[in-house]
Amino acid sequence: MSFQIAVGCNIRKSPYFDATVADGVVSFSVYNHMFAPSHFGDPEGEYRALLDKVVMWDVSCERQVELAGPDAEQLMRYLTPRDISGTVIGQGRYVPMCDYDGNLINDPVLQKLADDCFWLSIADSDILLWAQAIAAERGLDVRVTEPDASPLGVQGPCADDVVADLFGDWVRELKYFWFRETDLDGIPILLARSGWSKQGGFELYLRDARQGTELYKRVKEAGVQYGIIPSAPSDIERIESGLLSYGADARYGVNPFEAGLGAFVGLDRDDDFVGKAALQKMMKEGIRRRRVGLVIVGDKISGFTHPHGIYLGEDVVGTVTEAVYSPRLEKNIAVALLNSEIADDEPGLEADIGAERRLAWVSKLPF
Ligand code: THG
């Protein structure tokens, strides 16, 4: 393709924007109305560094939505089908969100900062407006705002060493999705054990956008001895690991059962939440399709830019939502939404990969 996206004022820039440009970012995507690095020129090398060493990535586009005030918890409970009771201050939770028809509209990570203050670290959709409207229409006493908080990810087997060198050995004890408010020589940070890979690591939520370049530099310097390189969330690793990419694998019209997030839907909750009646009905009626992994035969696939069909003969029986070549598995792997009546061992499936159809079979997620 021979076009570019203009770097204009209508799309927001991360506090790490200048630092990633200086570091040689080659490609951005747009996520939550913000430029988000997608690679630094060598996606496969970046993937290897994530598996073998450590990478850092700007995920400032995972914007925060803050719910603060006496009714914050009530609003939080209403916004997600997940039962969040028992969540304590300092703890995070994965909390998919639905619309009133039971469709998935986001899959944020919730963080409880205080009894009356929650953050939602959102995927790519406008939850700030949604939550503001629901709070106002329900007459709740809660302020819904975007705080000054921008996650910088440090992921990979050496992530603990890098982050411990910066903050101290206490970080090694932090449990998955738990966090602590701290600082790095005066740079205010919420430090969480989290991140969009299965290689382990942390996210440093910078709480002063003016200090993005400085924080980026400090993390990089601490990582040098461990071989850190700049990167971005890896499509290859996230597909191998079966992590959902809201926006790519599901956008409007996919429900959490289809998306494989049924475990996070608390249908037996006593209290009401957005989408409850619709989700109960879906549970009763069963789902039409489900998210699966696919192995696609043949040469290395590259550059999957939009969803394609899955065929059984001439019938379209699903959609491939993203496909990559996995160097670890030495196979083309994909995420797909497959019609429920197709069995896991169906031998005749073909995936459209753009220029041709190729034989494909279902594989469990994670690969
Ligand atoms: N960082 C931050 N916020 C985010 C993302 C991020 N918000 C949106 C999106 N990415 C959230 N997506 C996921 C998806 C899966 C997981 C975490 C974030 C995950 N899931 C565990 C798993 O699949 O095994 C299960 C979690 C659980 O059991 O509670 O880790 O990258 N800041």
Boltz pocket constraint, residues with backbone or C-beta under 6 A from the ligand:
constraints:
  - pocket:
      binder: B
      contacts: [[A, 59], [A, 62], [A, 93], [A, 94], [A, 107], [A, 108], [A, 109], [A, 121], [A, 122], [A, 123], [A, 124], [A, 151], [A, 194], [A, 195], [A, 196], [A, 197], [A, 203], [A, 241], [A, 242], [A, 243], [A, 244]]
      max_distance: 6.0
